[in-house]
């Protein structure tokens, strides 16, 4: 037991040292570090003095919430702090902390048992399930290869471990689990993957385009004393296809675009990410569609908003409104009204040249 505990603790320390620098600029790295600290509490609980076991118990109970938070900060297309899942995460942590102030879990009965632990345990499983959904959702549209690999292995390892531990302990058979062995296996798998590709799985997690802004451009400087490299054949072909309005295709997928420009899907993914700076395929398509919508809303004041939404590829007005507000910060109706108040139809700048 001590051997596995020591090995597991060593894996945690190595990962902490490796990613502490990324935490300054990356919310995902902060969440990962907090997750590692909670895992250390889980690992050290059996070796902790009874006087301090309240601390390790409070640390380990945060693992499901931190797993969910890690999934959101690393993979969610739009990070939403105010949601029902945020409430579930806070409750799953704060309820056991508060209930433990009035007695041990084994001694709890009635309302204190239900609201302090049983309801919190249910919320833990909901958080883990939502974390897995976040990992799998939009996997096919993720344009960043290190992050795709991160979905495939690291958080799956962490998620399966957290789910297994939650099941065992909530069923009352966790005492038979060798905590050191569990953390050692998970820690070794995560460390082997992350330290193999240290170049930015977490540091890149939230470098997305802002509302109404141009996408973040990949920083690939030209060699000294050399002119910038001219756009390649495939880049020009991609821009030509999009300038012709292919982004308006309903149900457009990365695979369909790859076929259209005659490239394998993985090369199309890399092309959009490296040359245009987009990190998610849906963000890329939405940016093009919304730029055209902004132009048409200001130059076609009598065209119904629904018609514009359908013309540019959206299946419903609600999905168009949601995408428009995500990118611009306001609704299509508000945008049209503001443009008309500023100077009438046609007063907005022409977006046609910015569509690619």
C-alpha positions in Angstrom: 0.0 0.0 0.0 2.8 2.5 0.9 4.6 1.7 -2.3 1.6 2.5 -4.5 0.8 5.6 -2.4 4.3 6.9 -2.8 4.3 6.2 -6.6 0.9 7.9 -7.0 2.0 10.9 -5.0 5.1 11.1 -7.2 3.0 11.2 -10.3 0.8 13.9 -8.9 3.9 16.0 -7.9 5.4 15.6 -11.4 2.2 16.8 -13.1 1.8 19.7 -10.6 5.4 20.9 -11.4 4.9 20.4 -15.1 1.7 22.4 -15.4 2.0 25.1 -12.7 3.3 27.5 -15.3 0.3 27.1 -17.6 -2.0 28.0 -14.8 -1.3 31.8 -15.2 -3.1 32.0 -18.5 -5.2 28.9 -18.7 -8.4 28.2 -16.7 -8.1 24.5 -17.7 -4.7 24.3 -16.2 -6.0 25.8 -12.9 -8.8 23.3 -12.9 -6.3 20.5 -13.5 -4.1 21.6 -10.7 -7.0 21.8 -8.3 -8.0 18.3 -9.5 -4.5 17.0 -8.7 -4.6 18.5 -5.2 -8.0 16.8 -4.6 -6.6 13.5 -5.8 -3.7 13.9 -3.4 -6.2 14.3 -0.6 -8.0 11.1 -1.7 -4.6 9.3 -1.8 -3.4 10.5 1.6 -6.6 10.1 3.5 -5.9 6.6 5.0 -2.4 7.8 6.2 -3.7 11.1 7.7 -4.1 11.7 11.4 -7.7 11.4 12.6 -7.5 15.1 13.6 -6.9 16.1 10.0 -9.0 13.6 8.1 -11.7 16.2 7.8 -9.4 18.1 5.4 -8.7 15.0 3.2 -12.4 14.1 3.2 -13.2 17.7 2.1 -10.6 17.5 -0.7 -11.7 14.2 -2.1 -15.4 15.1 -2.2 -14.5 17.9 -4.7 -13.2 15.4 -7.3 -16.5 15.0 -9.3 -17.0 18.8 -9.4 -13.4 19.4 -10.4 -13.6 16.8 -13.1 -16.7 18.5 -14.5 -15.0 21.9 -14.2 -11.9 20.6 -16.1 -14.1 19.3 -18.9 -15.9 22.6 -19.2 -12.7 24.8 -19.2 -10.9 22.5 -21.6 -13.6 21.5 -24.1 -16.8 23.4 -23.8 -17.4 25.5 -26.9 -18.9 28.3 -24.8 -17.9 28.4 -21.2 -21.0 29.3 -19.1 -20.3 29.9 -15.4 -24.0 30.5 -14.6 -25.8 27.3 -15.2 -27.7 24.5 -13.4 -24.5 22.4 -13.5 -22.6 25.1 -11.7 -25.2 24.9 -8.9 -24.9 21.1 -8.8 -21.1 21.4 -8.5 -21.3 23.9 -5.7 -23.9 21.9 -3.9 -22.0 18.6 -4.2 -19.0 20.2 -2.5 -20.6 22.6 0.0 -23.3 20.3 1.3 -21.0 17.5 2.6 -18.6 20.2 4.0 -21.4 21.8 5.9 -23.0 18.5 7.1 -19.6 17.2 8.3 -19.4 20.2 10.7 -22.3 18.6 12.6 -21.1 15.0 12.7 -19.8 12.1 10.6 -21.5 10.7 7.6 -22.0 7.3 9.3 -23.8 9.0 12.2 -26.1 11.1 10.0 -29.8 10.4 9.7 -33.0 12.0 8.3 -32.7 15.4 6.6 -29.0 15.8 7.4 -28.2 12.5 5.7 -30.4 13.3 2.7 -29.4 16.9 2.1 -25.9 16.6 3.3 -24.8 13.5 1.5 -27.3 11.5 -0.5 -28.5 14.4 -2.7 -24.9 15.5 -3.1 -24.0 12.0 -4.3 -26.7 12.1 -6.9 -25.4 15.5 -8.1 -21.9 14.0 -8.3 -23.1 11.4 -10.9 -24.9 14.1 -12.9 -21.7 16.1 -13.0 -19.6 13.2 -14.1 -22.2 12.3 -16.8 -22.2 15.9 -18.0 -18.4 15.9 -18.0 -18.4 12.9 -20.3 -21.0 14.5 -22.5 -18.7 17.6 -22.8 -15.8 15.4 -23.8 -17.7 13.7 -26.6 -19.8 16.6 -27.8 -18.3 18.4 -30.8 -15.3 16.0 -30.8 -15.6 15.8 -34.6 -15.5 19.6 -34.9 -12.5 20.2 -32.7 -9.7 21.5 -34.9 -6.8 21.3 -32.4 -5.1 17.9 -32.6 -3.5 17.9 -29.1 -6.9 18.7 -27.6 -8.6 15.9 -29.6 -6.0 13.5 -28.2 -6.7 14.9 -24.8 -10.3 14.1 -25.2 -9.5 10.6 -26.2 -7.2 9.6 -23.3 -6.4 11.9 -20.5 -9.9 13.0 -19.3 -11.3 9.6 -20.1 -8.8 8.1 -17.8 -9.6 10.7 -15.1 -13.3 10.4 -15.7 -13.4 6.7 -15.5 -11.4 6.8 -12.4 -13.6 9.4 -10.7 -16.7 7.5 -11.7 -15.4 4.2 -10.5 -14.3 5.7 -7.1 -17.7 7.5 -6.7 -19.6 4.2 -7.4 -17.5 2.2 -5.0 -17.5 4.6 -2.1 -21.2 5.6 -2.5 -22.1 1.9 -2.5 -20.1 1.5 0.8 -17.4 -0.8 -0.6 -14.7 1.8 -1.1 -12.7 0.6 2.0 -11.6 -2.4 -0.1 -10.1 -0.1 -2.8 -6.3 0.4 -2.8 -6.2 4.2 -3.2 -2.6 4.2 -4.1 -3.0 1.6 -6.9 -5.9 3.6 -8.4 -4.1 6.9 -8.3 -0.8 5.3 -9.6 -2.5 3.8 -12.6 -4.4 6.9 -13.5 -1.5 9.2 -12.7 1.0 7.2 -14.8 -1.3 7.1 -17.8 -2.0 10.9 -17.6 1.6 11.8 -17.0 2.9 9.6 -19.9 0.5 11.3 -22.3 0.7 14.9 -21.1 4.5 15.0 -20.7 5.0 13.4 -24.1 3.3 16.4 -25.7 4.0 19.3 -23.4 3.4 21.9 -26.2 0.2 23.3 -25.0 -2.7 20.9 -24.5 -4.0 23.2 -21.7 -2.2 26.5 -22.5 -4.3 26.7 -25.7 -7.6 25.8 -24.3 -9.4 29.2 -24.4 -7.7 31.0 -27.2 -11.0 31.5 -29.1 -12.3 34.4 -31.0 -14.1 37.0 -29.0 -17.6 38.2 -29.7 -17.7 40.1 -33.0 -14.0 39.8 -33.4 -11.8 38.2 -36.0 -10.6 34.7 -35.1 -7.4 34.3 -33.2 -4.6 33.8 -35.7 -2.1 31.1 -35.3 1.3 32.7 -34.5 3.7 31.2 -37.0 6.3 33.9 -37.7 8.2 33.9 -41.0 11.9 33.1 -40.8 14.1 36.2 -40.3 14.9 38.3 -43.5 12.4 36.3 -45.5 9.0 37.5 -46.9 5.9 35.9 -45.6 5.0 32.6 -47.2 2.4 32.9 -49.9 -0.9 31.1 -49.4 -0.8 27.5 -50.4 -3.0 25.9 -53.1 -5.3 24.3 -50.6 -5.6 27.5 -48.5 -6.6 29.4 -51.6 -9.0 26.7 -52.6 -10.6 26.8 -49.1 -11.1 30.5 -49.3 -12.5 30.4 -52.8 -15.0 27.7 -51.8 -16.1 29.7 -48.8 -16.2 33.0 -50.7 -18.6 31.3 -53.1 -20.9 30.7 -50.2 -20.3 27.0 -49.4 -20.6 27.9 -45.7 -24.4 28.4 -46.2 -24.8 24.7 -46.8 -27.2 23.3 -44.2 -25.9 20.6 -41.9 -22.4 21.4 -43.2 -19.8 19.1 -41.6 -16.0 19.0 -41.7 -16.1 15.8 -43.7 -18.3 17.5 -46.4 -15.9 20.5 -46.6 -12.9 18.1 -46.9 -14.5 16.3 -49.8 -15.4 19.6 -51.4 -11.8 20.9 -51.4 -10.3 17.4 -52.1 -8.3 17.0 -48.8 -8.4 14.3 -46.1 -10.4 15.3 -43.1 -7.4 15.6 -40.8 -5.5 17.9 -43.3 -8.6 20.1 -43.6 -8.8 20.3 -39.8 -5.1 21.3 -39.6 -5.5 23.8 -42.5 -8.4 25.7 -40.8 -6.6 25.7 -37.5 -3.1 26.7 -38.6 -3.9 29.2 -41.4 -7.1 30.8 -40.0 -6.6 30.3 -36.3 -10.0 28.7 -35.6 -10.1 26.0 -32.9 -13.6 24.6 -33.6 -15.2 24.0 -37.0 -18.6 25.2 -35.9 -17.0 28.5 -34.7 -15.5 28.9 -38.1 -18.8 28.3 -40.0 -20.8 30.5 -37.5 -18.3 33.3 -37.9 -18.8 33.3 -41.7 -22.6 33.0 -41.5 -23.0 35.7 -38.9 -20.8 38.2 -40.8 -23.0 37.8 -43.8 -26.1 38.1 -41.6 -24.8 41.4 -40.1 -24.3 42.8 -43.6 -27.8 41.7 -44.8 -29.5 42.9 -41.6 -28.2 46.4 -42.2 -28.6 46.5 -46.0 -31.9 44.6 -46.3 -34.2 46.2 -43.7 -37.3 44.7 -45.2 -36.1 41.1 -45.4 -37.5 39.0 -42.5 -34.9 37.8 -40.1 -36.1 34.3 -40.5 -35.4 34.4 -44.2 -31.9 35.6 -43.6 -31.3 32.8 -41.1 -32.5 30.1 -43.4 -30.6 31.6 -46.4 -27.3 31.4 -44.6 -27.7 27.8 -43.5 -29.5 27.8 -40.1 -32.4 25.4 -39.6 -34.3 27.6 -37.2 -34.6 31.1 -36.0 -33.6 30.1 -32.4 -30.3 28.5 -33.5 -29.5 31.6 -35.6 -30.4 34.0 -32.7 -28.2 31.9 -30.3 -25.2 31.9 -32.7 -25.6 35.6 -33.5 -25.7 36.6 -29.8 -22.7 34.4 -29.0 -20.6 36.2 -31.6 -21.9 39.7 -31.5 -23.2 40.0 -28.0 -26.7 41.2 -29.0 -29.7 39.9 -31.0 -30.3 40.2 -34.7 -33.2 42.6 -34.1 -31.1 44.8 -31.9 -28.3 44.9 -34.5 -30.7 45.9 -37.3 -32.3 48.6 -35.2 -28.9 50.0 -34.2 -27.7 50.1 -37.8 -30.9 51.9 -38.9 -30.6 54.4 -36.1 -27.0 55.2 -37.1 -27.8 56.1 -40.6 -30.3 54.0 -42.4 -30.0 50.9 -44.7 -26.5 50.4 -46.0 -24.7 52.3 -43.3 -22.9 49.3 -42.0 -19.5 48.5 -43.4 -19.4 45.9 -46.1 -18.6 42.5 -44.6 -18.2 40.7 -47.9 -14.4 41.0 -48.0 -14.1 39.6 -44.4 -16.0 36.4 -45.0 -12.8 34.3 -45.4 
